Amino acid sequence: MDYDFLSNNPMLKNMSPEKLQFLMNFASTEKPNSINEMMPFLLGTMNTAKEKNIQFSDPETELLIGILKQNMSPEEAAKADKIIKLMRDRKRH
């Protein structure tokens, strides 16, 4: 996996060491390749973060999703974007 987008991301400069470590561990973990597996994987990851008292902002969550989508086909990534948009819309209402 190409980590250049992580090391060059300005969002990481002000991130706490614990959160940064969690993110780097997440980046190095083998990720699912399909949308059907992605959502449970992402929810499990977010639950693990919550157990460790780590909360991610919306932009940081976008970064996690970007990491997941790197292994997906363009079609699967488009499906993921639609599901994420639906989830956000539900969260706002």
FIGUNU-14766 format. One record per atom (N, C-alpha, C, O): residue in one letter; x, y, z; residue number from 1; atom name; chain. Coordinates in Angstrom, 2 decimals, always signed. Example, Ala and Ser with C-alpha at 12.3 -4.5 7.8 and 13.67 -1.06 7.14 Angstrom:
// residues 2
<"A" <+13.19 -5.69 +7.80> 1 "N" "A">
<"A" <+12.30 -4.50 +7.80> 1 "CA" "A">
<"A" <+13.20 -3.30 +7.80> 1 "C" "A">
<"A" <+14.24 -3.32 +8.46> 1 "O" "A">
<"S" <+12.85 -2.25 +7.08> 2 "N" "A">
<"S" <+13.67 -1.06 +7.14> 2 "CA" "A">
<"S" <+12.90 +0.03 +7.87> 2 "C" "A">
<"S" <+13.41 +1.14 +8.04> 2 "O" "A">
This chain:
// residues 93
<"M" <+0.84 -1.18 +0.00> 1 "N" "A">
<"M" <+0.00 +0.00 +0.00> 1 "CA" "A">
<"M" <+0.88 +1.24 +0.00> 1 "C" "A">
<"M" <+1.94 +1.27 +0.62> 1 "O" "A">
<"D" <+0.42 +2.25 -0.70> 2 "N" "A">
<"D" <+1.15 +3.50 -0.79> 2 "CA" "A">
<"D" <+0.73 +4.42 +0.36> 2 "C" "A">
<"D" <-0.43 +4.82 +0.45> 2 "O" "A">
<"Y" <+1.67 +4.75 +1.24> 3 "N" "A">
<"Y" <+1.38 +5.58 +2.41> 3 "CA" "A">
<"Y" <+1.71 +7.05 +2.18> 3 "C" "A">
<"Y" <+1.62 +7.84 +3.11> 3 "O" "A">
<"D" <+2.09 +7.43 +0.97> 4 "N" "A">
<"D" <+2.47 +8.82 +0.70> 4 "CA" "A">
<"D" <+1.35 +9.80 +1.06> 4 "C" "A">
<"D" <+1.61 +10.88 +1.59> 4 "O" "A">
<"F" <+0.11 +9.42 +0.76> 5 "N" "A">
<"F" <-0.98 +10.34 +1.04> 5 "CA" "A">
<"F" <-1.18 +10.53 +2.55> 5 "C" "A">
<"F" <-1.76 +11.53 +2.97> 5 "O" "A">
<"L" <-0.70 +9.58 +3.35> 6 "N" "A">
<"L" <-0.76 +9.74 +4.81> 6 "CA" "A">
<"L" <+0.36 +10.66 +5.30> 6 "C" "A">
<"L" <+0.11 +11.59 +6.06> 6 "O" "A">
<"S" <+1.57 +10.38 +4.86> 7 "N" "A">
<"S" <+2.70 +11.16 +5.36> 7 "CA" "A">
<"S" <+2.65 +12.61 +4.91> 7 "C" "A">
<"S" <+3.21 +13.49 +5.57> 7 "O" "A">
<"N" <+1.99 +12.87 +3.79> 8 "N" "A">
<"N" <+1.90 +14.24 +3.28> 8 "CA" "A">
<"N" <+0.60 +14.93 +3.66> 8 "C" "A">
<"N" <+0.35 +16.05 +3.21> 8 "O" "A">
<"N" <-0.22 +14.29 +4.46> 9 "N" "A">
<"N" <-1.51 +14.85 +4.81> 9 "CA" "A">
<"N" <-1.36 +15.86 +5.95> 9 "C" "A">
<"N" <-0.91 +15.49 +7.04> 9 "O" "A">
<"P" <-1.74 +17.12 +5.72> 10 "N" "A">
<"P" <-1.58 +18.14 +6.77> 10 "CA" "A">
<"P" <-2.45 +17.87 +8.00> 10 "C" "A">
<"P" <-2.15 +18.37 +9.08> 10 "O" "A">
<"M" <-3.51 +17.09 +7.84> 11 "N" "A">
<"M" <-4.38 +16.78 +8.97> 11 "CA" "A">
<"M" <-3.64 +15.99 +10.05> 11 "C" "A">
<"M" <-4.00 +16.06 +11.22> 11 "O" "A">
<"L" <-2.61 +15.26 +9.65> 12 "N" "A">
<"L" <-1.90 +14.41 +10.61> 12 "CA" "A">
<"L" <-0.91 +15.18 +11.48> 12 "C" "A">
<"L" <-0.48 +14.68 +12.52> 12 "O" "A">
<"K" <-0.56 +16.36 +11.09> 13 "N" "A">
<"K" <+0.45 +17.13 +11.82> 13 "CA" "A">
<"K" <-0.02 +17.47 +13.25> 13 "C" "A">
<"K" <+0.81 +17.53 +14.16> 13 "O" "A">
<"N" <-1.31 +17.70 +13.44> 14 "N" "A">
<"N" <-1.83 +18.08 +14.75> 14 "CA" "A">
<"N" <-2.57 +16.95 +15.45> 14 "C" "A">
<"N" <-3.24 +17.17 +16.46> 14 "O" "A">
<"M" <-2.46 +15.75 +14.93> 15 "N" "A">
<"M" <-3.16 +14.60 +15.49> 15 "CA" "A">
<"M" <-2.41 +14.07 +16.72> 15 "C" "A">
<"M" <-1.18 +14.05 +16.75> 15 "O" "A">
<"S" <-3.17 +13.66 +17.71> 16 "N" "A">
<"S" <-2.55 +13.11 +18.92> 16 "CA" "A">
<"S" <-1.76 +11.85 +18.58> 16 "C" "A">
<"S" <-2.11 +11.14 +17.63> 16 "O" "A">
<"P" <-0.71 +11.56 +19.34> 17 "N" "A">
<"P" <+0.09 +10.36 +19.06> 17 "CA" "A">
<"P" <-0.74 +9.07 +19.12> 17 "C" "A">
<"P" <-0.50 +8.15 +18.33> 17 "O" "A">
<"E" <-1.70 +9.00 +20.04> 18 "N" "A">
<"E" <-2.53 +7.79 +20.15> 18 "CA" "A">
<"E" <-3.41 +7.61 +18.91> 18 "C" "A">
<"E" <-3.53 +6.51 +18.38> 18 "O" "A">
<"K" <-4.00 +8.70 +18.47> 19 "N" "A">
<"K" <-4.86 +8.64 +17.29> 19 "CA" "A">
<"K" <-4.04 +8.34 +16.05> 19 "C" "A">
<"K" <-4.46 +7.57 +15.19> 19 "O" "A">
<"L" <-2.87 +8.95 +15.95> 20 "N" "A">
<"L" <-1.99 +8.71 +14.81> 20 "CA" "A">
<"L" <-1.55 +7.24 +14.77> 20 "C" "A">
<"L" <-1.51 +6.64 +13.70> 20 "O" "A">
<"Q" <-1.22 +6.68 +15.92> 21 "N" "A">
<"Q" <-0.83 +5.27 +15.99> 21 "CA" "A">
<"Q" <-1.99 +4.37 +15.56> 21 "C" "A">
<"Q" <-1.80 +3.41 +14.81> 21 "O" "A">
<"F" <-3.18 +4.69 +16.02> 22 "N" "A">
<"F" <-4.36 +3.92 +15.64> 22 "CA" "A">
<"F" <-4.56 +3.99 +14.13> 22 "C" "A">
<"F" <-4.83 +2.97 +13.49> 22 "O" "A">
<"L" <-4.42 +5.17 +13.56> 23 "N" "A">
<"L" <-4.58 +5.36 +12.12> 23 "CA" "A">
<"L" <-3.53 +4.58 +11.34> 23 "C" "A">
<"L" <-3.85 +3.95 +10.33> 23 "O" "A">
<"M" <-2.29 +4.61 +11.79> 24 "N" "A">
<"M" <-1.23 +3.89 +11.09> 24 "CA" "A">
<"M" <-1.45 +2.37 +11.19> 24 "C" "A">
<"M" <-1.19 +1.64 +10.23> 24 "O" "A">
<"N" <-1.92 +1.90 +12.35> 25 "N" "A">
<"N" <-2.25 +0.48 +12.48> 25 "CA" "A">
<"N" <-3.38 +0.11 +11.53> 25 "C" "A">
<"N" <-3.35 -0.94 +10.89> 25 "O" "A">
<"F" <-4.37 +0.98 +11.45> 26 "N" "A">
<"F" <-5.49 +0.75 +10.54> 26 "CA" "A">
<"F" <-4.99 +0.68 +9.10> 26 "C" "A">
<"F" <-5.40 -0.19 +8.33> 26 "O" "A">
<"A" <-4.11 +1.60 +8.73> 27 "N" "A">
<"A" <-3.59 +1.64 +7.37> 27 "CA" "A">
<"A" <-2.82 +0.37 +7.01> 27 "C" "A">
<"A" <-2.82 -0.05 +5.85> 27 "O" "A">
<"S" <-2.17 -0.23 +7.99> 28 "N" "A">
<"S" <-1.35 -1.41 +7.71> 28 "CA" "A">
<"S" <-2.14 -2.72 +7.83> 28 "C" "A">
<"S" <-1.61 -3.79 +7.51> 28 "O" "A">
<"T" <-3.39 -2.65 +8.27> 29 "N" "A">
<"T" <-4.22 -3.84 +8.40> 29 "CA" "A">
<"T" <-4.79 -4.23 +7.03> 29 "C" "A">
<"T" <-5.13 -3.36 +6.23> 29 "O" "A">
<"E" <-4.88 -5.52 +6.78> 30 "N" "A">
<"E" <-5.50 -5.97 +5.54> 30 "CA" "A">
<"E" <-6.97 -5.60 +5.56> 30 "C" "A">
<"E" <-7.68 -5.86 +6.53> 30 "O" "A">
<"K" <-7.42 -4.98 +4.48> 31 "N" "A">
<"K" <-8.77 -4.49 +4.40> 31 "CA" "A">
<"K" <-9.62 -5.29 +3.42> 31 "C" "A">
<"K" <-9.08 -5.91 +2.50> 31 "O" "A">
<"P" <-10.93 -5.27 +3.61> 32 "N" "A">
<"P" <-11.81 -5.97 +2.68> 32 "CA" "A">
<"P" <-11.79 -5.31 +1.31> 32 "C" "A">
<"P" <-11.49 -4.12 +1.18> 32 "O" "A">
<"N" <-12.12 -6.11 +0.31> 33 "N" "A">
<"N" <-12.12 -5.60 -1.06> 33 "CA" "A">
<"N" <-13.52 -5.32 -1.59> 33 "C" "A">
<"N" <-13.66 -4.79 -2.69> 33 "O" "A">
<"S" <-14.54 -5.66 -0.82> 34 "N" "A">
<"S" <-15.90 -5.43 -1.32> 34 "CA" "A">
<"S" <-16.68 -4.56 -0.35> 34 "C" "A">
<"S" <-16.38 -4.47 +0.84> 34 "O" "A">
<"I" <-17.70 -3.92 -0.91> 35 "N" "A">
<"I" <-18.54 -3.02 -0.11> 35 "CA" "A">
<"I" <-19.28 -3.80 +0.97> 35 "C" "A">
<"I" <-19.53 -3.28 +2.06> 35 "O" "A">
<"N" <-19.64 -5.04 +0.69> 36 "N" "A">
<"N" <-20.37 -5.85 +1.67> 36 "CA" "A">
<"N" <-19.53 -6.11 +2.91> 36 "C" "A">
<"N" <-20.08 -6.25 +4.00> 36 "O" "A">
<"E" <-18.23 -6.18 +2.75> 37 "N" "A">
<"E" <-17.34 -6.42 +3.88> 37 "CA" "A">
<"E" <-16.83 -5.13 +4.49> 37 "C" "A">
<"E" <-16.43 -5.10 +5.66> 37 "O" "A">
<"M" <-16.84 -4.04 +3.70> 38 "N" "A">
<"M" <-16.26 -2.78 +4.16> 38 "CA" "A">
<"M" <-17.02 -2.18 +5.33> 38 "C" "A">
<"M" <-16.40 -1.76 +6.31> 38 "O" "A">
<"M" <-18.34 -2.13 +5.26> 39 "N" "A">
<"M" <-19.10 -1.46 +6.29> 39 "CA" "A">
<"M" <-18.94 -2.13 +7.66> 39 "C" "A">
<"M" <-18.68 -1.44 +8.64> 39 "O" "A">
<"P" <-19.07 -3.47 +7.76> 40 "N" "A">
<"P" <-18.83 -4.10 +9.08> 40 "CA" "A">
<"P" <-17.39 -3.87 +9.56> 40 "C" "A">
<"P" <-17.16 -3.69 +10.76> 40 "O" "A">
<"F" <-16.45 -3.89 +8.63> 41 "N" "A">
<"F" <-15.04 -3.66 +9.00> 41 "CA" "A">
<"F" <-14.86 -2.25 +9.55> 41 "C" "A">
<"F" <-14.21 -2.06 +10.58> 41 "O" "A">
<"L" <-15.43 -1.26 +8.88> 42 "N" "A">
<"L" <-15.31 +0.12 +9.32> 42 "CA" "A">
<"L" <-16.01 +0.33 +10.66> 42 "C" "A">
<"L" <-15.46 +1.00 +11.54> 42 "O" "A">
<"L" <-17.20 -0.24 +10.82> 43 "N" "A">
<"L" <-17.92 -0.11 +12.09> 43 "CA" "A">
<"L" <-17.14 -0.77 +13.22> 43 "C" "A">
<"L" <-17.07 -0.24 +14.33> 43 "O" "A">
<"G" <-16.55 -1.93 +12.96> 44 "N" "A">
<"G" <-15.73 -2.61 +13.96> 44 "CA" "A">
<"G" <-14.53 -1.78 +14.34> 44 "C" "A">
<"G" <-14.16 -1.70 +15.51> 44 "O" "A">
<"T" <-13.91 -1.15 +13.35> 45 "N" "A">
<"T" <-12.76 -0.29 +13.61> 45 "CA" "A">
<"T" <-13.15 +0.91 +14.46> 45 "C" "A">
<"T" <-12.44 +1.29 +15.39> 45 "O" "A">
<"M" <-14.30 +1.51 +14.13> 46 "N" "A">
<"M" <-14.75 +2.67 +14.89> 46 "CA" "A">
<"M" <-15.12 +2.27 +16.33> 46 "C" "A">
<"M" <-14.89 +3.04 +17.26> 46 "O" "A">
<"N" <-15.68 +1.07 +16.50> 47 "N" "A">
<"N" <-15.98 +0.58 +17.86> 47 "CA" "A">
<"N" <-14.70 +0.35 +18.66> 47 "C" "A">
<"N" <-14.64 +0.66 +19.85> 47 "O" "A">
<"T" <-13.68 -0.18 +18.00> 48 "N" "A">
<"T" <-12.39 -0.38 +18.67> 48 "CA" "A">
<"T" <-11.81 +0.96 +19.09> 48 "C" "A">
<"T" <-11.29 +1.10 +20.19> 48 "O" "A">
<"A" <-11.91 +1.95 +18.22> 49 "N" "A">
<"A" <-11.43 +3.29 +18.55> 49 "CA" "A">
<"A" <-12.20 +3.84 +19.76> 49 "C" "A">
<"A" <-11.61 +4.43 +20.67> 49 "O" "A">
<"K" <-13.50 +3.64 +19.75> 50 "N" "A">
<"K" <-14.33 +4.14 +20.85> 50 "CA" "A">
<"K" <-13.93 +3.49 +22.17> 50 "C" "A">
<"K" <-13.87 +4.15 +23.21> 50 "O" "A">
<"E" <-13.65 +2.18 +22.12> 51 "N" "A">
<"E" <-13.21 +1.47 +23.33> 51 "CA" "A">
<"E" <-11.90 +2.03 +23.86> 51 "C" "A">
<"E" <-11.64 +2.00 +25.07> 51 "O" "A">
<"K" <-11.07 +2.54 +22.96> 52 "N" "A">
<"K" <-9.78 +3.12 +23.34> 52 "CA" "A">
<"K" <-9.90 +4.63 +23.60> 52 "C" "A">
<"K" <-8.90 +5.32 +23.77> 52 "O" "A">
<"N" <-11.15 +5.11 +23.63> 53 "N" "A">
<"N" <-11.43 +6.52 +23.86> 53 "CA" "A">
<"N" <-10.82 +7.42 +22.78> 53 "C" "A">
<"N" <-10.34 +8.51 +23.07> 53 "O" "A">
<"I" <-10.86 +6.93 +21.55> 54 "N" "A">
<"I" <-10.35 +7.70 +20.41> 54 "CA" "A">
<"I" <-11.56 +8.05 +19.54> 54 "C" "A">
<"I" <-12.32 +7.18 +19.12> 54 "O" "A">
<"Q" <-11.73 +9.34 +19.29> 55 "N" "A">
<"Q" <-12.82 +9.80 +18.44> 55 "CA" "A">
<"Q" <-12.24 +10.50 +17.22> 55 "C" "A">
<"Q" <-11.28 +11.25 +17.32> 55 "O" "A">
<"F" <-12.85 +10.22 +16.08> 56 "N" "A">
<"F" <-12.39 +10.81 +14.84> 56 "CA" "A">
<"F" <-13.37 +11.87 +14.36> 56 "C" "A">
<"F" <-14.59 +11.69 +14.41> 56 "O" "A">
<"S" <-12.82 +12.98 +13.89> 57 "N" "A">
<"S" <-13.64 +14.02 +13.30> 57 "CA" "A">
<"S" <-14.12 +13.53 +11.93> 57 "C" "A">
<"S" <-13.66 +12.50 +11.44> 57 "O" "A">
<"D" <-15.03 +14.27 +11.32> 58 "N" "A">
<"D" <-15.51 +13.89 +9.99> 58 "CA" "A">
<"D" <-14.37 +13.82 +8.97> 58 "C" "A">
<"D" <-14.32 +12.86 +8.20> 58 "O" "A">
<"P" <-13.46 +14.81 +8.94> 59 "N" "A">
<"P" <-12.35 +14.70 +7.98> 59 "CA" "A">
<"P" <-11.44 +13.49 +8.26> 59 "C" "A">
<"P" <-10.93 +12.87 +7.33> 59 "O" "A">
<"E" <-11.24 +13.16 +9.52> 60 "N" "A">
<"E" <-10.42 +12.00 +9.86> 60 "CA" "A">
<"E" <-11.13 +10.70 +9.45> 60 "C" "A">
<"E" <-10.48 +9.75 +9.00> 60 "O" "A">
<"T" <-12.45 +10.67 +9.61> 61 "N" "A">
<"T" <-13.21 +9.52 +9.15> 61 "CA" "A">
<"T" <-13.10 +9.38 +7.64> 61 "C" "A">
<"T" <-13.01 +8.27 +7.12> 61 "O" "A">
<"E" <-13.12 +10.50 +6.94> 62 "N" "A">
<"E" <-12.93 +10.49 +5.49> 62 "CA" "A">
<"E" <-11.59 +9.86 +5.12> 62 "C" "A">
<"E" <-11.49 +9.13 +4.14> 62 "O" "A">
<"L" <-10.58 +10.15 +5.91> 63 "N" "A">
<"L" <-9.26 +9.58 +5.67> 63 "CA" "A">
<"L" <-9.30 +8.06 +5.84> 63 "C" "A">
<"L" <-8.71 +7.33 +5.04> 63 "O" "A">
<"L" <-9.98 +7.58 +6.88> 64 "N" "A">
<"L" <-10.13 +6.13 +7.08> 64 "CA" "A">
<"L" <-10.85 +5.50 +5.90> 64 "C" "A">
<"L" <-10.45 +4.44 +5.41> 64 "O" "A">
<"I" <-11.90 +6.14 +5.44> 65 "N" "A">
<"I" <-12.65 +5.61 +4.31> 65 "CA" "A">
<"I" <-11.79 +5.61 +3.05> 65 "C" "A">
<"I" <-11.85 +4.68 +2.24> 65 "O" "A">
<"G" <-10.99 +6.66 +2.88> 66 "N" "A">
<"G" <-10.07 +6.71 +1.74> 66 "CA" "A">
<"G" <-9.09 +5.56 +1.75> 66 "C" "A">
<"G" <-8.76 +5.01 +0.70> 66 "O" "A">
<"I" <-8.62 +5.20 +2.92> 67 "N" "A">
<"I" <-7.71 +4.06 +3.04> 67 "CA" "A">
<"I" <-8.43 +2.78 +2.62> 67 "C" "A">
<"I" <-7.86 +1.96 +1.90> 67 "O" "A">
<"L" <-9.66 +2.63 +3.07> 68 "N" "A">
<"L" <-10.43 +1.44 +2.69> 68 "CA" "A">
<"L" <-10.67 +1.36 +1.19> 68 "C" "A">
<"L" <-10.57 +0.29 +0.59> 68 "O" "A">
<"K" <-10.97 +2.49 +0.60> 69 "N" "A">
<"K" <-11.33 +2.50 -0.82> 69 "CA" "A">
<"K" <-10.14 +2.27 -1.74> 69 "C" "A">
<"K" <-10.34 +2.00 -2.93> 69 "O" "A">
<"Q" <-8.94 +2.37 -1.25> 70 "N" "A">
<"Q" <-7.77 +2.15 -2.11> 70 "CA" "A">
<"Q" <-7.76 +0.77 -2.73> 70 "C" "A">
<"Q" <-7.25 +0.60 -3.84> 70 "O" "A">
<"N" <-8.30 -0.23 -2.03> 71 "N" "A">
<"N" <-8.27 -1.60 -2.52> 71 "CA" "A">
<"N" <-9.50 -1.96 -3.35> 71 "C" "A">
<"N" <-9.60 -3.09 -3.84> 71 "O" "A">
<"M" <-10.42 -1.04 -3.51> 72 "N" "A">
<"M" <-11.67 -1.34 -4.19> 72 "CA" "A">
<"M" <-11.61 -0.98 -5.67> 72 "C" "A">
<"M" <-10.84 -0.12 -6.10> 72 "O" "A">
<"S" <-12.45 -1.67 -6.43> 73 "N" "A">
<"S" <-12.63 -1.31 -7.83> 73 "CA" "A">
<"S" <-13.37 +0.04 -7.86> 73 "C" "A">
<"S" <-13.99 +0.42 -6.87> 73 "O" "A">
<"P" <-13.31 +0.74 -8.99> 74 "N" "A">
<"P" <-14.04 +2.01 -9.08> 74 "CA" "A">
<"P" <-15.55 +1.83 -8.82> 74 "C" "A">
<"P" <-16.18 +2.70 -8.23> 74 "O" "A">
<"E" <-16.10 +0.70 -9.25> 75 "N" "A">
<"E" <-17.52 +0.45 -9.03> 75 "CA" "A">
<"E" <-17.83 +0.28 -7.55> 75 "C" "A">
<"E" <-18.80 +0.85 -7.04> 75 "O" "A">
<"E" <-17.00 -0.49 -6.85> 76 "N" "A">
<"E" <-17.19 -0.70 -5.41> 76 "CA" "A">
<"E" <-16.99 +0.61 -4.66> 76 "C" "A">
<"E" <-17.73 +0.89 -3.71> 76 "O" "A">
<"A" <-16.00 +1.40 -5.05> 77 "N" "A">
<"A" <-15.74 +2.69 -4.39> 77 "CA" "A">
<"A" <-16.95 +3.62 -4.57> 77 "C" "A">
<"A" <-17.31 +4.34 -3.64> 77 "O" "A">
<"A" <-17.57 +3.61 -5.75> 78 "N" "A">
<"A" <-18.75 +4.44 -6.00> 78 "CA" "A">
<"A" <-19.91 +3.99 -5.11> 78 "C" "A">
<"A" <-20.64 +4.82 -4.57> 78 "O" "A">
<"K" <-20.07 +2.68 -4.95> 79 "N" "A">
<"K" <-21.12 +2.16 -4.05> 79 "CA" "A">
<"K" <-20.84 +2.60 -2.62> 79 "C" "A">
<"K" <-21.75 +3.00 -1.90> 79 "O" "A">
<"A" <-19.59 +2.53 -2.21> 80 "N" "A">
<"A" <-19.21 +2.95 -0.86> 80 "CA" "A">
<"A" <-19.55 +4.42 -0.65> 80 "C" "A">
<"A" <-20.08 +4.80 +0.40> 80 "O" "A">
<"D" <-19.26 +5.25 -1.62> 81 "N" "A">
<"D" <-19.56 +6.68 -1.51> 81 "CA" "A">
<"D" <-21.06 +6.90 -1.34> 81 "C" "A">
<"D" <-21.47 +7.75 -0.54> 81 "O" "A">
<"K" <-21.88 +6.15 -2.08> 82 "N" "A">
<"K" <-23.33 +6.29 -1.95> 82 "CA" "A">
<"K" <-23.81 +5.90 -0.56> 82 "C" "A">
<"K" <-24.64 +6.59 +0.03> 82 "O" "A">
<"I" <-23.30 +4.79 -0.05> 83 "N" "A">
<"I" <-23.70 +4.32 +1.28> 83 "CA" "A">
<"I" <-23.27 +5.32 +2.35> 83 "C" "A">
<"I" <-24.04 +5.62 +3.27> 83 "O" "A">
<"I" <-22.06 +5.82 +2.24> 84 "N" "A">
<"I" <-21.56 +6.79 +3.21> 84 "CA" "A">
<"I" <-22.40 +8.06 +3.18> 84 "C" "A">
<"I" <-22.71 +8.64 +4.22> 84 "O" "A">
<"K" <-22.77 +8.50 +1.98> 85 "N" "A">
<"K" <-23.63 +9.68 +1.85> 85 "CA" "A">
<"K" <-24.98 +9.43 +2.52> 85 "C" "A">
<"K" <-25.48 +10.30 +3.23> 85 "O" "A">
<"L" <-25.56 +8.27 +2.31> 86 "N" "A">
<"L" <-26.83 +7.94 +2.96> 86 "CA" "A">
<"L" <-26.70 +7.93 +4.48> 86 "C" "A">
<"L" <-27.58 +8.42 +5.19> 86 "O" "A">
<"M" <-25.59 +7.38 +4.97> 87 "N" "A">
<"M" <-25.36 +7.33 +6.41> 87 "CA" "A">
<"M" <-25.24 +8.75 +6.99> 87 "C" "A">
<"M" <-25.78 +9.03 +8.06> 87 "O" "A">
<"R" <-24.55 +9.62 +6.29> 88 "N" "A">
<"R" <-24.41 +11.01 +6.75> 88 "CA" "A">
<"R" <-25.74 +11.74 +6.74> 88 "C" "A">
<"R" <-26.06 +12.48 +7.67> 88 "O" "A">
<"D" <-26.51 +11.51 +5.68> 89 "N" "A">
<"D" <-27.81 +12.17 +5.59> 89 "CA" "A">
<"D" <-28.71 +11.73 +6.73> 89 "C" "A">
<"D" <-29.45 +12.55 +7.29> 89 "O" "A">
<"R" <-28.68 +10.46 +7.10> 90 "N" "A">
<"R" <-29.48 +9.95 +8.21> 90 "CA" "A">
<"R" <-29.01 +10.53 +9.53> 90 "C" "A">
<"R" <-29.82 +10.83 +10.41> 90 "O" "A">
<"K" <-27.70 +10.69 +9.67> 91 "N" "A">
<"K" <-27.12 +11.22 +10.91> 91 "CA" "A">
<"K" <-27.55 +12.67 +11.13> 91 "C" "A">
<"K" <-27.74 +13.10 +12.27> 91 "O" "A">
<"R" <-27.70 +13.42 +10.06> 92 "N" "A">
<"R" <-28.06 +14.84 +10.15> 92 "CA" "A">
<"R" <-29.52 +15.05 +10.50> 92 "C" "A">
<"R" <-29.89 +16.10 +11.03> 92 "O" "A">
<"H" <-30.36 +14.06 +10.23> 93 "N" "A">
<"H" <-31.81 +14.22 +10.48> 93 "CA" "A">
<"H" <-32.20 +13.69 +11.82> 93 "C" "A">
<"H" <-33.38 +13.75 +12.18> 93 "O" "A">
